[in-house]
Amino acid sequence: MLKRIEARRVRNGMFVEAIEGAWQDPFLSKRRFLLRREADALKLRKSGIEGVIINTSRGLDIDGLPGGNIEIDTQAARETIQKSVQVLESVFGRLQHGDGISVDQVAPVISSVSKSMDDNPTVFLSVTRLKSKDEVTFLHSLSVSALMILFGRHLGLDETTVQMLGTAGLLHDVGKLEIPLEILNKEGRLDEDEMKMIRDHPEKGHAILSRQEGMSEIVLDVCLNHHERIDGKGYPRRLSETQVSFHARLAAICDVYDAVTSVRPYKAPWSASQALKWMLGSEGQFDRRLLKKFALCLSVAAVT
């Protein structure tokens, strides 16, 4: 269970899921960690920050200490995600059967995700990280949508653009509808033919969405180009740095970040710090200036 407590009530043995606001200590900036040393607990208590989110299923609770605490209810986030997944299943099902869709059909999902990111991005994103084999595509789409909304607002983009980025995140992987589940969920290395099918999904998705009336250029751009790289080694078209749009660069960051920090049956998740360290070290893959702003965005929002 996640709980928010005052920093002054932190003690050794608690598992810290998030620290509210920016905190620059080299150890404590790892965000998700078990407090093993009293010295580190003392640093948090004297830090001046207001709140810390602890996970009582992985460490000590606050029981026995004076004062109260505020329990973070994950139920609201779970209900939002469940309803959103139902909408996405319906929309993706229509696309799979060749029926038309419109942006209006996913608007309720965007509205719910937007509110969740306003209320508590840490809780919402932590719930979407728990991806079963059957839910990977839907929960990944929800999480990328949420990250794009969070990042777009951090960058000061207008709300219309932010909402469209959220829509792009929801629909960016529709091309995977044409890939067999046994390939999408394969735990081992993909062979050459299987990899080609995976690399074809942006163009397949773009073709699907291009047939829908009134589809935004941002959504189409993100769907087609979210796997392009700044060094020109991406797919499907190996675009050069100048050809990769701002929206596609933003989507590439959010897409990969969610993929490597998610809990799956066959893969242990990376922490935020591990993911960002690897992404910053991936020469030529991402827009580094934008990636550094994304890292700051997560820090400000206390997303782990």
N, C-alpha and C positions, 0 to 999 in steps of 0.2 A: 504494500500500500504506500502510495506517495503522500507525504505530508509536508506542509510548509511550516517551518518553525523560525523563531527569531534567532539570529546568529549568536546571540549571547547564550543560548541554550544548547549549542552544539557541544557534543562530548565525544571522547575517544570511543571507537567501536561503531559509530554511525556510518551508514553508507550514503554518501552525498551524490544525488542525481544532478543537481544544478545549483548554481550560485546566482542570486539575483544581481544583475548589472555586471559591469566589467570588473575583473579581478586579475591582477597581473602576476601574482606569485607563480614562479615556474612550476611548482608542484601542484598547487591548488587549481591552476588554470587548466589542468587535465579534465576538470568538470566532474566526471563520473569516477568515484574512487571510494575506497574504504578508509576511514580515518584510523590509522594504525598507531600514530604517535600523539601523545598529549600535546607536544609542541605545535603540531599542525592544527589541532582543535583550538588551542589557545590563539593562534594566528587568526582563525576565523572569528573567534569571539571578540577579539580586539580590532577587527578589520574596519568596523564602521559601516559595513553593509547591513541592510535591513533583514533580509530573509535568506534561508537556505532550504532547499527541497531535499528531503531524505527519503530513502526507500527502506521501510521497516521490514520488508521481506528479505533484505540482504544485509541488514545490520541492526543495531540497537534502536529501540523506540525511545521516546522521551519520558515514558512512565517513570515515576519516582522523583522527577524534577518538579520544582514549584512552577506554577503558572500554567497557562493553557497552550493549545496549539491549534492551527487551522488545517483541517484535513482537506486535501485536494481530492475532489470527487472526480474520478475518471469515468464515471458512469455516463455523464453528459457527452464526453468525447466518444465513448464507445457507441452510444445511441446515434450520434451524428454520423459516425463512420458506417455503421450498419445500414442506416437509411440511404446514405450516399452510395454504398456498394450496390444496393438494390436498384437504384436509379441507373448506375453505370452498367449493371448487368442487362437491364432492359435496353438501354441505348446501344450497347455493343452488340446485343442480340439482334436488334433491328438492322444494324450495319452488316452483320454477318449474313443475314438473309436477303441483303440487297435492298432493304427499305431505306427511305430517307430519314434524316434527322435534322434538327436545327439547333442553333446555339441556345435557344430558349428552353430546350428540353433538359439541358444541363445547368441552366441558370440557378435552380434551387440548390444544387450541390455547391456551386460557387459561393452562393450566399451563406450557406451553412459553414463551409470551410473558412470563409472570410471572418465570420463571427468567432469561430473557434480560435483562429490565429490572433484575434483581438483579445479574447478572454485569457487564453493560456497556451501559447504555441508549444511549450515544453511538453505538456501533457498530451496534446493532440498528436504531435509527431512521435512521441514515445509509444503511443498505442498503435500507430500505423506501422511502426517498425516490426511488429510481430506478425510476420507474413507466413502463412501456411502455403503449401504448394497450390492449393485451389484458389488462393486469394492474391497471389503475387501480383498479377497484372493490375487488378483493381486497386489494391492498397498502394502499390507503387505509383499509380496514376494520381491517387488522392494525395499522397505525400509530396510528389513533385509539384502538384498544383498548389499545395499549401506553402511549400518553400518558395515558389515563384511569386506568390502573393506577398509573403513576408519580405522577400528581397526587393521586390518592386516598390513596396512602400518605404523600405529603408532608403532606397535610392531617390525617393521623392518624386516618383512618376505619378502622373495624374491617375485618378481612380478608375477611369474608363480603361486605360491601358493596363492597369493592375488586374482588373477583372478579366480582361482578354488574355493576359498572361496566365491567369489561373485556369481559364478554359483551355488554353494551349497545353498546359500541364496535364489536364484530364485526358486530352485526346491525342497526346503525342505518340503513343504506342499502339494506336488502333491497327496498324499494319501487322502486329503480332497475332491478330485474329486469324490470319491465313497460315500461321505456323503451327504444326502439330504440337500438342501439349507435351508429348514425350521428348521433344527437342527442347522446348522452353524450360522444362523441369529437369533436364538431364544433369546429373551430378558430376559426371566425368568430363573429359575434354571432348569438344565437338570435332567431328571430322570435317573435311574440306567442304563437302556438300551441305552439311548441316550449318556450317559457318556462313556459307553463301546465303542460305535461307534467312538466317538472322540478319545479315547485312542488307538484305533486300527489303526489310520491313519498313524503313522510312519512305521509300518510293511507293510501296504498296499502300501504306497509310495515306500518303499524299494523294494518291489516285482515288482512294475511297472518299476522302474529305472534299476533294475538288468537285465531286459529283453532287455535293450537298449545296442547297441554295443559301446564299448569304453568308458563307463561311469566311471569317476574317482572314486577311492576309497574314496577320501575326500567327494565327493558328496553323495555317498552311506552311508558313516558313519554319516554324518550330518543329512541326511534324516531319518535314523533309530534311532538316539540317541539324537536328540536335546531336548527331554523331559526327559532325564535321569538326576538324581540328584547326587550330591557328597555324600549324606548320604545314598544312595541306595534305596530311596523311590520313584524314578521316574518311568517312563514307556517308552517302553512296557516291558522291561526285568529286571527292578530293578537292574541295574548294580552297582557294588561297586565303590568306589572312584578311585581305581587303574585301573578299567576297562573302565572308561569314558575318551575318547581321548581328547587331547588338542583342536582339531577342533570342537568336539561336545560341549565342555565347552564354547568355544567362541560363538558358534551358540546359545546356550541356553540363554546367556546374551543378545545378540542382538535381539533374538526373543521376549523375555519377555519385554525388554525395549521398543520396538516398540509397542507392544500390549497395554501397560499401558499408553503410552504417546500419543496415537492416538485419534483423534476426530471421534466419531461415533454417529449415530442418537440416540442411547440409552445410551451413556456413556460419561461423561465429562472426558477430558484427564487430566493426572497428568503432572505437570511440570517435567523438568529433575531432579531437586533437590528432589522433592517428590518421583519420581520413584527410584532414586538411594538410597535414605534413606531407602525406603521399601525393596529394593533388598538386601542392605547390612544387613538389620535386619532379612532377611529370612534365618534363621540358617539352614545350610545343603543343601540349594537348589543350590547355585552357588559356583564356585571356587572363594573364596574371594580375593586372590591375583590378579587373572585375572580381577575380577570385579573392584578393585581399579584402575587398569591400564586403564580400560574402562572409568571410571569416569574422569581420567586425560586426556584421549584421547578426550572426549567431551569438556572438559574445554579448551584444547589447540586449538581445532577446532572451539570454540565458538558456539557449537551446543546447542540449548535450548531444 
